[in-house]
Amino acid sequence: MKEILKKCEYIWKETTQRSTITRKIIELVCYSIILILIITSYSVLSLKSFKSELLNSIHAEIVQINPNNDIPNALIVEQLLEQDENFNHQENALFHSIVNLNEEKIKLTQKHEEIFLRNIIILAMTAILLSVLLSLKIIVRIRNNIFRLSTKISEVTQAIVEDKVLISEGLTINSSDEFTNLSDKIIEMIDVLLLDIERRKKLEQDLEKLATIDELTGAFNRKKWEEMLNIEIERTHRNEQNLSLIIFDIDFFKSINDTYGHDTGDLVLREVVTTVKKEIRTLDFLCRIGGEEFAILCPDTNHNQVINLAERVRESIENYYFSQVDKVTISLGVSQFKTSDDKSKFIKRADLALYKSKRNGRNQVNS
């Protein structure tokens, strides 16, 4: 160090004899050297201080290990230094283990969070799917129930419009909520309405029967006869179709009443009507127009057809076994409607034919 300072002093003296620029450069170099020397000196002092502290700590450990103040040998110092180094290594290893453990905990936590989030998403999607399915099921059930109710209401409405009798049937509603209460009330109302319609229809039928059916024989009465005769004559004029008429009465019916009584006479009337109904068609109208006098109105029937029908009716009565009397016969008159006819002429010809049958010996057909 002293030699370096002497050289710097020598260089300083030399620079005083040189040029200004050169002197400045040399001054800068000298300052730099001096600064380096100062830093180096400070480093050396710091190293000595560190060694001193290290030795003091080692001395303290030696004192703890060797309380008798024995002078330690070099082996003991090396062992202490080695133990200190091992302790540093263990400390570093423990630190790294803690860091690794924390990293593993962080990774495990992140993995659990991912699993938890995935499970939440799956549960949410499942809940949404179940909600949609349940909603669809409820909607389908409600629509089916509404469809059943609408169908039933339409049937009732149609029955009312067409004046039909609709049988009340049980209507099952697959629900257990407010809709059930409403549907039950509607069903109850429908049932009451159906019963009312059924009663009204039966009443109408009873009234119509009283108004159009002869109570004793079951044939149509005089009022229905007049109504159907007008209808069929008008239809014949409109469509230019055939229309024929049979008028008959029971031969010697007064003597039956006088001989066997009116109860037997009434029974004969009923049995005659029952027998004649088996021979005529469904479109023919059998009417009781007097005491023992009947008429058969035959739509869409020509002269030959009505003659054949009248003969079948006559034969059926002749061959029928009456329970209270020995034998009953009928006389029949037939006419066919003409375009120039009115109701009176049409009936008059059939009456004349009936009288002809009676004059000619009864139990026969004439036209």
C-alpha positions in Angstrom: 0.0 0.0 0.0 2.8 2.4 0.9 4.6 1.6 -2.4 1.4 2.4 -4.3 1.1 5.8 -2.6 4.8 6.5 -3.3 4.3 5.8 -6.9 1.2 8.0 -7.0 3.2 10.8 -5.4 5.9 10.3 -8.0 3.4 10.4 -10.8 2.0 13.5 -9.3 5.3 15.2 -9.3 6.0 14.2 -12.9 2.6 15.6 -14.0 3.5 19.0 -12.8 6.2 19.1 -15.4 4.0 18.0 -18.3 1.3 19.7 -20.3 -2.0 20.6 -18.9 -4.1 17.9 -20.8 -1.7 15.2 -19.9 -1.7 16.5 -16.3 -5.4 16.3 -16.1 -5.5 12.7 -17.4 -2.8 11.7 -15.0 -4.8 13.4 -12.1 -7.9 11.4 -13.1 -5.9 8.2 -13.1 -4.5 9.0 -9.7 -7.9 9.7 -8.2 -9.2 6.5 -9.6 -6.4 4.5 -8.1 -6.9 6.2 -4.8 -10.7 5.4 -4.9 -10.0 1.7 -5.7 -7.6 1.6 -2.8 -10.2 3.0 -0.4 -12.8 0.4 -1.6 -10.4 -2.4 -1.3 -9.4 -1.2 2.2 -13.1 -1.1 3.2 -13.7 -4.6 1.8 -10.7 -6.0 3.7 -11.9 -4.4 7.0 -15.4 -5.8 6.4 -14.0 -9.3 5.8 -11.9 -9.1 8.9 -15.0 -8.0 10.9 -17.0 -10.9 9.4 -14.2 -13.3 10.4 -14.1 -11.8 13.8 -17.9 -12.3 14.3 -17.7 -15.8 13.0 -14.8 -16.6 15.4 -16.7 -15.1 18.2 -19.8 -17.3 17.5 -17.6 -20.3 17.1 -15.9 -19.4 20.4 -19.3 -19.1 22.1 -20.4 -22.5 20.8 -17.0 -23.9 21.9 -17.6 -22.5 25.4 -21.1 -24.1 25.5 -19.6 -27.4 24.4 -16.4 -27.1 26.4 -17.2 -25.2 29.7 -13.8 -26.1 31.2 -12.2 -23.7 28.7 -10.1 -26.4 27.2 -8.3 -25.3 24.1 -10.1 -26.9 21.1 -8.2 -28.6 18.5 -8.7 -28.2 14.7 -10.9 -31.3 14.5 -13.5 -29.8 16.9 -13.6 -26.6 14.9 -14.1 -28.5 11.6 -16.9 -30.6 13.2 -18.6 -27.4 14.4 -18.3 -25.8 11.0 -19.6 -29.0 9.3 -22.5 -29.1 11.8 -23.3 -25.5 11.0 -23.2 -26.2 7.3 -25.4 -29.3 7.7 -27.8 -27.2 9.7 -27.9 -24.7 6.9 -28.5 -27.5 4.4 -31.3 -28.9 6.5 -32.8 -25.5 6.9 -32.7 -25.0 3.2 -34.2 -28.4 2.6 -37.0 -27.8 5.1 -37.7 -24.4 3.5 -37.9 -26.1 0.0 -40.1 -28.9 1.5 -42.5 -26.2 2.9 -42.6 -24.4 -0.4 -43.3 -27.7 -2.2 -46.0 -28.6 0.3 -47.6 -25.2 -0.2 -47.5 -25.6 -3.9 -49.1 -29.1 -3.7 -51.8 -27.7 -1.4 -52.4 -24.9 -3.9 -52.7 -27.4 -6.7 -55.0 -29.7 -4.7 -57.2 -26.7 -3.7 -57.4 -25.6 -7.4 -58.3 -29.2 -8.4 -61.0 -29.4 -5.7 -62.3 -26.1 -6.8 -62.5 -27.3 -10.4 -64.2 -30.5 -9.3 -66.7 -28.5 -7.2 -67.4 -26.1 -10.0 -67.9 -29.0 -12.4 -70.3 -30.7 -10.0 -72.2 -27.4 -9.5 -72.5 -27.0 -13.3 -73.7 -30.7 -13.6 -76.2 -30.2 -10.8 -77.5 -27.0 -12.2 -77.9 -28.5 -15.7 -79.7 -31.5 -14.2 -82.0 -29.2 -12.2 -82.8 -27.2 -15.3 -83.5 -30.4 -17.3 -85.7 -31.9 -14.6 -87.6 -28.6 -14.4 -88.1 -28.6 -18.2 -89.3 -32.2 -18.2 -91.6 -31.7 -15.2 -93.0 -28.5 -16.9 -93.6 -30.3 -20.1 -95.3 -33.2 -18.3 -97.5 -30.8 -16.4 -98.3 -28.9 -19.6 -99.1 -32.1 -21.5 -101.4 -33.3 -18.7 -103.2 -29.9 -18.5 -103.6 -29.9 -22.3 -105.0 -33.4 -22.2 -107.4 -32.5 -19.5 -108.5 -29.3 -21.3 -108.9 -31.4 -24.5 -111.1 -33.9 -22.6 -113.2 -31.1 -21.2 -113.4 -29.3 -24.5 -114.5 -32.5 -26.2 -117.1 -33.1 -23.6 -118.4 -29.6 -23.8 -118.5 -29.8 -27.6 -120.5 -33.0 -27.3 -122.9 -31.4 -25.0 -123.2 -28.3 -27.2 -123.8 -30.5 -30.3 -126.4 -32.5 -28.4 -128.2 -29.3 -27.5 -128.0 -28.0 -31.1 -129.1 -31.3 -32.6 -131.6 -32.0 -29.8 -130.0 -35.4 -29.1 -129.9 -37.4 -25.9 -126.3 -37.7 -24.7 -125.5 -40.4 -22.1 -123.6 -39.0 -19.2 -120.2 -40.7 -18.8 -117.5 -40.4 -16.2 -114.7 -38.0 -17.2 -111.4 -38.7 -15.5 -109.1 -35.8 -14.9 -105.4 -36.7 -14.1 -104.6 -33.8 -11.9 -104.6 -32.8 -8.2 -104.4 -29.1 -8.2 -106.7 -26.1 -8.7 -107.4 -27.4 -12.2 -109.0 -30.5 -10.7 -111.4 -28.3 -8.7 -112.3 -26.4 -11.8 -112.7 -29.5 -13.9 -114.8 -31.2 -11.2 -117.2 -28.2 -11.2 -117.3 -28.3 -15.0 -118.0 -32.0 -15.0 -120.6 -31.6 -12.4 -122.2 -28.9 -14.4 -122.0 -31.1 -17.6 -123.6 -34.0 -15.8 -126.4 -31.8 -14.5 -126.9 -30.4 -17.9 -127.0 -33.8 -19.5 -129.5 -35.1 -17.0 -131.6 -32.0 -17.7 -131.3 -32.5 -21.4 -132.2 -36.2 -21.0 -135.2 -35.4 -18.8 -136.3 -32.7 -21.3 -135.9 -35.0 -24.2 -137.8 -37.8 -22.5 -140.5 -35.2 -21.6 -140.6 -34.1 -25.2 -140.9 -37.7 -26.3 -143.6 -38.4 -23.9 -145.5 -35.3 -25.0 -145.0 -36.1 -28.6 -146.2 -39.7 -27.9 -149.2 -38.3 -26.2 -149.8 -35.9 -29.0 -149.1 -38.3 -31.9 -149.6 -41.9 -30.6 -152.9 -43.6 -30.0 -152.8 -44.6 -26.4 -154.8 -47.7 -26.8 -153.2 -49.4 -29.9 -149.8 -47.7 -30.2 -150.4 -46.6 -33.8 -150.2 -43.0 -34.9 -153.3 -41.0 -34.0 -155.5 -38.8 -36.2 -153.5 -35.7 -35.6 -150.3 -37.3 -36.7 -152.1 -38.8 -39.7 -153.2 -35.4 -40.9 -149.6 -34.0 -40.4 -147.9 -36.9 -42.2 -150.5 -36.9 -45.0 -149.8 -33.2 -45.8 -146.0 -33.7 -45.6 -146.0 -36.7 -48.0 -148.4 -35.0 -50.5 -146.2 -31.9 -50.6 -143.1 -34.1 -51.0 -144.8 -36.0 -53.8 -145.6 -32.8 -55.6 -142.0 -31.5 -55.2 -140.1 -34.7 -56.1 -142.7 -36.3 -58.5 -142.6 -39.6 -56.5 -145.2 -42.2 -56.0 -147.5 -42.2 -53.0 -150.1 -44.8 -52.1 -152.8 -45.2 -49.4 -154.4 -48.2 -47.7 -157.5 -47.7 -45.6 -159.0 -50.7 -43.7 -161.3 -51.5 -40.9 -162.1 -54.6 -38.8 -165.0 -56.6 -40.1 -168.0 -57.0 -37.7 -166.1 -55.2 -35.0 -169.4 -54.0 -33.4 -170.5 -57.5 -32.9 -167.2 -58.4 -31.2 -167.8 -55.6 -28.7 -171.4 -56.7 -28.2 -170.5 -60.4 -27.8 -167.2 -60.3 -25.9 -167.2 -56.9 -24.4 -165.2 -53.7 -24.9 -162.2 -55.1 -23.1 -162.0 -57.9 -25.7 -162.6 -55.3 -28.5 -159.7 -53.2 -27.2 -157.5 -56.3 -27.1 -158.4 -57.1 -30.7 -157.5 -53.6 -31.8 -154.1 -53.9 -30.2 -153.4 -57.3 -31.7 -154.4 -56.1 -35.1 -152.0 -53.1 -34.9 -149.2 -55.4 -33.7 -149.8 -57.8 -36.6 -150.0 -55.1 -39.3 -146.7 -53.5 -38.1 -144.9 -56.7 -38.8 -145.9 -56.6 -42.4 -145.3 -52.9 -43.4 -142.0 -51.1 -44.0 -140.3 -48.7 -41.6 -141.1 -45.8 -43.9 -144.8 -46.6 -43.9 -147.1 -44.9 -41.4 -149.9 -46.9 -39.7 -152.5 -44.6 -38.2 -155.8 -45.1 -36.3 -158.2 -42.7 -37.9 -161.5 -43.9 -36.3 -162.8 -46.5 -33.9 -161.9 -49.6 -35.8 -160.7 -47.8 -38.9 -157.0 -47.6 -39.8 -154.9 -46.1 -42.6 -151.5 -47.0 -44.0 -149.6 -44.2 -45.8 -147.0 -45.7 -48.2 -144.4 -43.3 -49.6 -142.6 -44.2 -52.8 -145.0 -47.0 -53.6 -146.8 -47.6 -56.9 -150.2 -49.2 -57.5 -149.0 -52.8 -57.9 -146.7 -52.6 -54.8 -149.5 -51.2 -52.6 -151.9 -53.9 -53.8 -149.3 -56.6 -52.8 -148.8 -54.9 -49.5 -152.5 -54.8 -48.8 -152.9 -58.5 -49.6 -150.1 -59.4 -47.2 -151.7 -57.4 -44.4 -155.1 -59.0 -45.1 -153.6 -62.5 -45.0 -151.7 -61.8 -41.8 -154.8 -60.8 -40.0 -156.8 -63.7 -41.5 -154.2 -66.2 -40.4 -153.6 -64.7 -36.9 -154.9 -66.5 -33.9 -156.7 -64.0 -31.6 -156.8 -65.1 -28.0 -160.4 -64.0 -27.1 -162.2 -64.4 -30.4 -162.4 -67.2 -33.0 -161.4 -65.3 -36.1 -161.0 -61.6 -37.2 -160.8 -60.3 -40.8 -160.3 -56.9 -42.3 -161.5 -55.2 -45.5 -159.1 -52.9 -47.4 -159.3 -50.1 -49.9 -156.3 -48.9 -51.9 -155.6 -45.7 -53.9 -152.6 -44.1 -55.6 -152.0 -40.4 -55.5 -152.4 -38.5 -58.8 -150.9 -35.2 -59.8 -154.3 -33.7 -60.1 -155.4 -34.9 -56.7 -155.7 -33.0 -53.5 -155.9 -34.6 -50.0 -159.7 -35.1 -50.2 -159.7 -36.9 -53.6 -156.8 -39.1 -52.5 -158.6 -40.2 -49.4 -162.0 -40.4 -51.1 -160.8 -43.0 -53.6 -159.4 -45.2 -50.9 -162.7 -44.9 -48.9 -164.7 -45.9 -52.0 -162.5 -48.9 -52.5 -163.0 -49.9 -48.9 -166.8 -49.7 -49.3 -166.5 -51.9 -52.4 -164.6 -54.5 -50.4 -167.4 -54.5 -47.8 -170.1 -54.8 -50.4 -168.4 -57.6 -52.2 -168.3 -59.8 -49.0 -165.5 -58.3 -46.8 -162.0 -59.8 -46.1 -160.6 -58.5 -49.5 -158.7 -55.7 -51.2 -160.1 -53.3 -53.8 -158.8 -50.2 -55.5 
